[in-house]
Amino acid sequence: MKSIKLAAIALFTVACTSAVGQNAEEAAVKKLIEPRLGERAKVVSVTRTPYSGLYEVRTDSNDILYTDKKAQYLFVGRIIDTTTYEDYTKARVDEISKVKFSDLPFDSAIKMVKGNGKRVIAVFEDPNCGYCKRLRQTLQQMDNVTVYTFLYNILSEDSAIKSKNIWCSADRLKAWDDWMVDGKVPAPAPDSCLSNPNEKIFALGQKLKITGTPTIFFTDGSRIPGAVDQKALEAKLASIK
């Protein structure tokens, strides 16, 4: 029994030593790569990968790059398993891009409930985004879904004006659908409407690294950038436990 305990302690010590060594290597690579990237990207972390001695370099924009131990070369692209064709880089980006869905400020969103509303998504959209209008038409055809729409104005100054007018409407959901689906321009916001969540949602979108609209978030924290058709959206919702 004593020999077993000693063996276990030895294995634990080796594992800890290995982890410390690896952390030191990662810190050394980070120190080398940061000045070489300069202002082009801020390095958030460097992690050793199991891919041919490469190190993953994660930037503040959630981009994934790769470098060698001496930070002499920079690899921009995807790591794909040639046996399974699994895209390891995409999987990693998806993982670090997740959000805590329950923390989203739903009181600052336009809510649509269809059927039992059990399947829930949040969408960041710009009122002048053509792909957002296409997605809205897709959502109109779906059932048993709750959609929280955050008005994320990134395309033009007019986007913020339209969003304010829609938010200040007596029926926000109707005003949003009238514009996005039917092209009916929202009425100007009344003078009595002094507040809207435009700035708050813009700041949130920047924090979440949302660079385009639409961007769809799911209850598991994952996201899909861009418009998807109904088949793809249904499949994604079905995959969430």
C-alpha positions as CSV (number, residue, x, y, z in Angstrom):
1,M,0.0,0.0,0.0
2,K,2.9,2.3,0.9
3,S,4.5,1.7,-2.5
4,I,1.3,2.5,-4.3
5,K,1.0,5.8,-2.4
6,L,4.6,6.7,-3.2
7,A,4.0,5.9,-6.9
8,A,0.9,8.1,-7.0
9,I,2.8,11.0,-5.4
10,A,5.6,10.6,-7.9
11,L,3.1,10.7,-10.8
12,F,1.4,13.8,-9.4
13,T,4.8,15.5,-8.9
14,V,5.7,14.7,-12.6
15,A,2.4,16.1,-13.8
16,C,2.7,19.3,-11.8
17,T,6.3,19.8,-12.9
18,S,5.2,19.2,-16.5
19,A,2.4,21.7,-16.1
20,V,4.7,24.3,-14.6
21,G,7.2,23.8,-17.4
22,Q,4.5,24.1,-20.0
23,N,3.2,27.3,-18.4
24,A,6.7,28.7,-18.4
25,E,7.1,27.9,-22.1
26,E,3.8,29.5,-22.9
27,A,4.7,32.7,-21.0
28,A,8.1,32.8,-22.9
29,V,6.3,32.5,-26.3
30,K,3.8,35.2,-25.3
31,K,6.7,37.5,-24.4
32,L,8.3,36.9,-27.7
33,I,5.2,37.2,-29.9
34,E,3.6,40.3,-28.4
35,P,6.2,42.9,-29.7
36,R,6.3,41.1,-33.1
37,L,2.6,41.5,-33.5
38,G,2.8,45.2,-32.4
39,E,-0.4,47.2,-32.7
40,R,-1.9,44.7,-35.2
41,A,-3.3,42.6,-32.4
42,K,-3.3,42.4,-28.6
43,V,-2.3,39.0,-27.3
44,V,-4.7,37.6,-24.7
45,S,-3.2,34.2,-24.2
46,V,-0.7,31.7,-25.6
47,T,-1.4,28.0,-25.2
48,R,0.6,25.0,-26.4
49,T,-1.3,22.8,-28.7
50,P,-0.9,19.1,-29.6
51,Y,-0.4,20.0,-33.2
52,S,3.3,19.6,-34.2
53,G,4.7,21.8,-31.5
54,L,2.6,24.8,-32.4
55,Y,1.4,27.4,-29.9
56,E,-2.1,28.9,-30.1
57,V,-2.1,32.7,-30.0
58,R,-5.5,34.2,-29.0
59,T,-6.0,37.9,-29.6
60,D,-8.4,40.4,-28.1
61,S,-10.7,40.1,-31.1
62,N,-11.0,36.3,-30.5
63,D,-8.9,35.5,-33.5
64,I,-6.7,32.4,-33.3
65,L,-3.2,32.4,-34.8
66,Y,-0.4,29.9,-34.4
67,T,3.3,30.3,-33.9
68,D,6.4,28.2,-33.2
69,K,8.4,27.9,-29.9
70,K,10.7,30.8,-31.0
71,A,7.8,32.9,-32.3
72,Q,9.8,33.2,-35.5
73,Y,6.9,32.2,-37.8
74,L,3.2,33.1,-37.7
75,F,0.6,30.8,-39.1
76,V,-2.7,32.3,-40.1
77,G,-5.4,29.7,-41.0
78,R,-7.2,26.6,-39.7
79,I,-5.9,23.4,-38.2
80,I,-7.9,20.5,-39.8
81,D,-7.6,16.8,-39.0
82,T,-7.0,15.1,-42.3
83,T,-8.5,11.8,-41.0
84,T,-11.8,13.2,-39.6
85,Y,-11.7,16.6,-41.3
86,E,-12.6,18.2,-37.9
87,D,-11.8,21.9,-37.9
88,Y,-10.0,22.3,-34.6
89,T,-9.6,26.1,-35.1
90,K,-13.3,26.6,-35.7
91,A,-14.1,24.5,-32.6
92,R,-11.8,26.6,-30.5
93,V,-13.1,29.9,-31.8
94,D,-16.7,28.7,-31.1
95,E,-15.7,27.8,-27.6
96,I,-14.0,31.1,-26.7
97,S,-16.9,33.1,-28.4
98,K,-19.6,31.7,-26.1
99,V,-21.6,33.9,-23.9
100,K,-23.7,33.4,-20.7
101,F,-27.1,33.6,-22.4
102,S,-29.0,34.4,-19.1
103,D,-26.9,37.5,-18.6
104,L,-28.2,39.2,-21.8
105,P,-30.3,42.3,-21.0
106,F,-33.6,40.9,-22.3
107,D,-35.6,44.0,-21.1
108,S,-33.7,45.9,-23.7
109,A,-34.8,43.6,-26.6
110,I,-37.9,43.3,-28.7
111,K,-39.6,40.0,-27.8
112,M,-41.5,37.8,-30.2
113,V,-43.2,34.6,-29.0
114,K,-44.6,32.0,-31.5
115,G,-46.4,28.8,-30.4
116,N,-45.2,27.6,-27.0
117,G,-42.1,29.7,-27.2
118,K,-39.9,26.9,-25.7
119,R,-37.0,27.4,-28.0
120,V,-35.2,30.6,-27.3
121,I,-32.7,32.7,-29.3
122,A,-31.4,36.2,-29.2
123,V,-30.5,38.1,-32.4
124,F,-28.5,41.2,-32.8
125,E,-29.8,43.1,-35.9
126,D,-29.4,46.4,-37.7
127,P,-32.6,47.8,-39.2
128,N,-30.7,48.5,-42.5
129,C,-29.2,45.1,-42.8
130,G,-30.5,43.1,-45.8
131,Y,-29.5,39.8,-44.3
132,C,-31.3,40.6,-41.1
133,K,-34.5,41.2,-43.1
134,R,-34.0,37.8,-44.8
135,L,-33.6,36.2,-41.3
136,R,-36.7,37.9,-40.0
137,Q,-38.7,36.4,-42.9
138,T,-37.3,33.0,-41.9
139,L,-38.3,33.5,-38.2
140,Q,-41.8,34.4,-39.3
141,Q,-42.1,30.9,-40.7
142,M,-41.0,29.1,-37.5
143,D,-43.1,27.9,-34.6
144,N,-42.6,27.3,-30.9
145,V,-39.8,29.9,-30.6
146,T,-39.1,33.0,-28.6
147,V,-36.9,35.6,-30.2
148,Y,-35.3,38.5,-28.4
149,T,-34.1,41.1,-30.9
150,F,-31.4,43.5,-29.9
151,L,-31.2,46.6,-32.1
152,Y,-27.5,46.8,-32.9
153,N,-26.8,49.9,-35.0
154,I,-23.5,49.5,-36.9
155,L,-24.3,50.3,-40.5
156,S,-25.2,54.0,-40.5
157,E,-26.5,56.9,-38.5
158,D,-29.9,56.2,-40.0
159,S,-29.9,52.8,-38.3
160,A,-29.9,54.4,-34.9
161,I,-32.7,56.8,-36.0
162,K,-34.8,53.9,-37.2
163,S,-34.1,51.8,-34.1
164,K,-35.2,54.7,-31.9
165,N,-38.4,55.2,-33.8
166,I,-39.2,51.5,-33.6
167,W,-38.3,51.3,-29.9
168,C,-40.6,54.3,-29.2
169,S,-43.5,52.9,-31.1
170,A,-46.7,51.9,-29.2
171,D,-46.2,48.3,-30.5
172,R,-42.4,47.7,-30.9
173,L,-42.8,44.2,-32.3
174,K,-45.3,45.3,-34.9
175,A,-43.2,48.3,-35.9
176,W,-40.1,46.0,-36.2
177,D,-41.9,43.5,-38.4
178,D,-43.6,46.2,-40.5
179,W,-40.2,47.6,-41.3
180,M,-38.1,44.4,-41.6
181,V,-40.7,42.3,-43.4
182,D,-43.0,44.7,-45.2
183,G,-40.7,47.7,-45.7
184,K,-43.1,50.1,-43.9
185,V,-41.0,53.0,-42.5
186,P,-41.6,53.5,-38.7
187,A,-43.2,56.8,-37.6
188,P,-40.8,59.3,-36.0
189,A,-40.4,58.9,-32.2
190,P,-42.6,61.2,-30.2
191,D,-40.9,63.9,-28.2
192,S,-42.1,62.2,-25.0
193,C,-39.9,59.2,-25.7
194,L,-36.6,60.3,-24.1
195,S,-34.8,57.0,-23.7
196,N,-33.9,54.0,-25.8
197,P,-31.3,51.2,-25.4
198,N,-29.3,52.1,-28.5
199,E,-26.0,53.1,-26.7
200,K,-26.4,50.2,-24.2
201,I,-26.8,47.6,-26.9
202,F,-24.0,49.0,-29.0
203,A,-21.6,48.8,-26.1
204,L,-22.8,45.3,-25.4
205,G,-22.2,44.2,-29.0
206,Q,-18.7,45.6,-28.9
207,K,-18.0,43.8,-25.7
208,L,-19.3,40.5,-27.2
209,K,-17.1,41.1,-30.3
210,I,-20.1,41.2,-32.7
211,T,-18.7,42.5,-36.0
212,G,-21.7,41.9,-38.3
213,T,-25.4,41.5,-38.3
214,P,-27.4,39.4,-37.9
215,T,-25.6,37.4,-35.1
216,I,-27.7,34.7,-33.4
217,F,-27.1,33.5,-29.9
218,F,-28.4,30.3,-28.4
219,T,-29.2,29.2,-24.9
220,D,-26.0,27.1,-24.8
221,G,-24.0,30.3,-25.3
222,S,-23.0,29.5,-28.9
223,R,-23.5,31.9,-31.7
224,I,-24.0,31.9,-35.5
225,P,-22.9,35.0,-37.4
226,G,-24.9,35.8,-40.5
227,A,-28.3,34.8,-41.8
228,V,-29.2,31.0,-41.9
229,D,-32.1,29.3,-43.6
230,Q,-34.9,27.6,-41.6
231,K,-33.5,24.1,-42.1
232,A,-30.1,25.1,-40.6
233,L,-31.7,27.0,-37.7
234,E,-34.0,24.1,-36.9
235,A,-31.1,21.7,-36.9
236,K,-29.1,24.0,-34.6
237,L,-32.0,24.3,-32.1
238,A,-32.6,20.6,-32.2
239,S,-28.9,20.0,-31.2
240,I,-29.2,22.0,-28.0
241,K,-30.0,19.9,-25.0
